[in-house]
Amino acid sequence: MVEQEMKREMGKWLMDVAKYMFTALLISTIFADMKEPIVIYCAVIAAFILLFWGWTLYGSSFGDRKKKIKKG
């Protein structure tokens, strides 16, 4: 039970970090002229990795809960 909650919270935290990265990238490209496209690509790739990892952890905690319910 505790492990599932930890996975779920870690997943939520990683998804929040990915959202903050997207927001920071969007704001910085609006207010500053980004001359290095490699920075944008790296930030987008890192945010997608964190989003996917967080989504996987968050979703796996629900999968574990469903298995326990079915077992009774």
Secondary structure, DSSP 4 states (H G I P E B T S, - for coil): -HHHHHHHHHHHHHHHHHHHHHHHHHHHHHHS----HHHHHHHHHHHHHHHHHHHHHHHHHHHHHHHHHHH-
